[in-house]
Amino acid sequence: MAKITIHKRPPEETSLAQFPQDIENLYEQIRNRALALFHERGSTPGRELDDWIRAERELLCVPQSELVEHETEYSMAVSVPGLEASQIEVSASPDRVVVKADSAQKREHRGGRVHFSELAGRQLYRSIRFPEPIDVDKISANLKNGILTIKASKQQASAEAPPKKAARARQSRAKEQKA
């Protein structure tokens, strides 16, 4: 089992807007590929959206994932077949985990003619949002048999701020007592 380093982001960096350069670069790659597809099919208008969607599929991989909530933590599984731990980047903030990797497949063909290949590299990208905040200091990630497993402890409620469910229950009881 390979351990993955997690880049911890402070609470003020909780939105995807904090990853602007990554998103801008990805958008630019998709735009350039969609334009190339448009030119490949003769620059005929009317199918630009198809070109864009095809470019996204060629360049981006959104892996199969799951998020499971337990009493004190969340556990996630992300399918990353064929990737090494060194290729995977995990970033965590209190409200989300972002998994990124470049799945470039470089293959040499000695002799023979390639008729088709679906082994081209794509960028893997997955953002998983939590229902409740996590403690970014208590998160771990491991890779085994093509599955990235991430465990994140829920943020402990402070003594001053009661949990939402408990607060709602107290409000309901107070209303019943008044009635």
C-alpha positions as CSV (number, residue, x, y, z in Angstrom):
1,M,0.0,0.0,0.0
2,A,1.4,3.4,-1.0
3,K,0.9,6.4,1.1
4,I,-0.2,9.6,-0.7
5,T,0.8,13.1,0.4
6,I,-2.1,15.4,1.0
7,H,-1.8,19.2,0.3
8,K,-3.8,20.9,3.1
9,R,-5.6,24.1,2.3
10,P,-6.7,26.5,5.0
11,P,-10.4,27.2,5.6
12,E,-10.3,30.5,3.6
13,E,-9.3,28.4,0.5
14,T,-12.4,26.3,0.4
15,S,-13.8,27.1,-3.1
16,L,-12.8,25.8,-6.5
17,A,-12.0,29.5,-7.2
18,Q,-8.7,28.8,-5.3
19,F,-7.6,26.5,-8.2
20,P,-7.9,29.1,-11.0
21,Q,-4.7,28.4,-12.9
22,D,-5.4,24.6,-13.0
23,I,-9.0,25.2,-14.3
24,E,-7.9,27.9,-16.7
25,N,-5.2,25.5,-18.2
26,L,-7.6,22.7,-18.5
27,Y,-10.2,25.0,-20.2
28,E,-7.5,26.1,-22.6
29,Q,-6.6,22.5,-23.5
30,I,-10.2,21.6,-24.1
31,R,-10.8,24.7,-26.2
32,N,-7.8,24.0,-28.4
33,R,-8.8,20.4,-28.9
34,A,-12.4,21.4,-29.7
35,L,-11.1,23.9,-32.3
36,A,-8.8,21.2,-33.8
37,L,-11.8,18.8,-34.1
38,F,-13.9,21.6,-35.7
39,H,-11.1,22.1,-38.3
40,E,-10.7,18.3,-38.8
41,R,-14.4,18.0,-39.8
42,G,-14.1,20.9,-42.3
43,S,-15.0,23.9,-40.2
44,T,-18.7,23.4,-40.8
45,P,-20.8,25.2,-38.2
46,G,-23.6,23.5,-36.3
47,R,-21.7,20.8,-34.3
48,E,-19.5,22.9,-32.1
49,L,-21.0,21.5,-28.9
50,D,-20.3,18.0,-30.1
51,D,-16.7,19.1,-30.7
52,W,-16.4,20.5,-27.2
53,I,-17.9,17.4,-25.5
54,R,-15.6,15.1,-27.5
55,A,-12.6,17.2,-26.5
56,E,-13.6,16.9,-22.8
57,R,-13.9,13.1,-23.1
58,E,-10.5,12.9,-24.8
59,L,-8.7,15.1,-22.3
60,L,-10.5,14.6,-19.0
61,C,-11.2,11.5,-16.9
62,V,-13.7,11.7,-14.1
63,P,-13.0,8.6,-12.1
64,Q,-15.7,6.4,-10.4
65,S,-15.9,7.3,-6.8
66,E,-17.8,6.9,-3.6
67,L,-18.2,8.8,-0.3
68,V,-19.3,7.0,2.8
69,E,-20.2,8.8,6.1
70,H,-19.4,7.1,9.4
71,E,-20.0,8.4,12.9
72,T,-16.7,10.3,13.2
73,E,-15.2,10.3,9.7
74,Y,-15.8,10.0,6.0
75,S,-14.2,7.4,3.8
76,M,-13.8,7.8,0.1
77,A,-12.7,5.5,-2.7
78,V,-11.5,6.7,-6.0
79,S,-10.7,4.4,-9.0
80,V,-7.3,5.3,-10.4
81,P,-6.2,2.2,-12.3
82,G,-2.7,2.2,-13.8
83,L,-1.5,5.2,-11.7
84,E,1.4,5.3,-9.3
85,A,1.2,7.1,-6.0
86,S,3.8,9.7,-7.3
87,Q,1.3,10.7,-10.2
88,I,-1.6,11.5,-7.8
89,E,-2.1,14.8,-6.1
90,V,-4.7,15.1,-3.3
91,S,-5.7,18.5,-1.9
92,A,-7.9,18.9,1.1
93,S,-9.8,21.8,2.6
94,P,-12.5,21.7,5.3
95,D,-15.3,21.3,2.7
96,R,-13.8,19.2,-0.1
97,V,-11.1,16.9,-1.4
98,V,-9.7,17.3,-4.9
99,V,-7.9,14.4,-6.6
100,K,-5.8,15.2,-9.7
101,A,-3.5,13.1,-11.8
102,D,-2.0,13.1,-15.3
103,S,-2.6,9.6,-16.7
104,A,-0.2,10.0,-19.6
105,Q,0.4,6.6,-21.3
106,K,3.6,6.6,-23.3
107,R,4.0,3.6,-25.5
108,E,6.6,2.8,-28.1
109,H,5.6,0.7,-31.1
110,R,8.5,-1.0,-32.7
111,G,7.5,-2.3,-36.0
112,G,3.9,-2.8,-37.0
113,R,1.2,-0.2,-37.7
114,V,-1.1,1.1,-35.1
115,H,-4.7,1.1,-36.4
116,F,-6.2,2.7,-33.2
117,S,-5.2,3.4,-29.7
118,E,-7.3,4.4,-26.7
119,L,-4.2,4.6,-24.5
120,A,-3.7,8.4,-24.9
121,G,-3.1,10.3,-21.7
122,R,-5.9,12.2,-20.0
123,Q,-6.1,14.4,-16.9
124,L,-7.9,12.7,-14.0
125,Y,-9.9,15.2,-12.0
126,R,-12.4,14.6,-9.2
127,S,-13.7,17.1,-6.6
128,I,-15.6,15.6,-3.6
129,R,-17.6,17.9,-1.4
130,F,-18.4,16.9,2.2
131,P,-21.8,17.4,3.8
132,E,-20.0,18.6,7.0
133,P,-16.6,20.1,7.5
134,I,-13.5,17.9,8.0
135,D,-10.4,18.3,10.1
136,V,-7.7,18.8,7.4
137,D,-5.1,17.7,10.0
138,K,-6.7,14.3,10.3
139,I,-6.8,13.0,6.8
140,S,-4.9,10.2,5.1
141,A,-4.8,8.7,1.6
142,N,-3.4,5.3,0.5
143,L,-3.2,3.7,-2.9
144,K,-3.7,-0.1,-3.3
145,N,-4.6,-2.1,-6.4
146,G,-5.8,0.9,-8.4
147,I,-8.1,2.3,-5.6
148,L,-7.2,5.5,-3.8
149,T,-8.7,5.3,-0.3
150,I,-9.1,8.6,1.6
151,K,-10.1,8.8,5.3
152,A,-11.1,12.2,6.7
153,S,-12.1,12.9,10.3
154,K,-15.1,15.1,10.8
155,Q,-14.4,18.5,12.4
156,Q,-15.2,18.4,16.1
157,A,-17.9,20.8,17.1
158,S,-16.7,23.5,19.5
159,A,-18.2,23.6,23.0
160,E,-19.7,27.0,22.2
161,A,-21.5,25.9,19.1
162,P,-23.8,22.9,19.6
163,P,-24.3,20.5,16.7
164,K,-27.1,21.5,14.3
165,K,-29.3,18.5,15.1
166,A,-29.0,19.0,18.8
167,A,-29.8,22.7,18.4
168,R,-32.9,21.9,16.3
169,A,-34.1,19.3,18.8
170,R,-33.8,21.9,21.6
171,Q,-35.8,24.4,19.5
172,S,-38.5,21.9,18.8
173,R,-38.8,21.0,22.5
174,A,-39.0,24.7,23.5
175,K,-41.8,25.2,20.9
176,E,-43.7,22.2,22.3
177,Q,-43.4,23.4,25.9
178,K,-44.8,26.8,24.9
179,A,-47.9,25.2,23.2
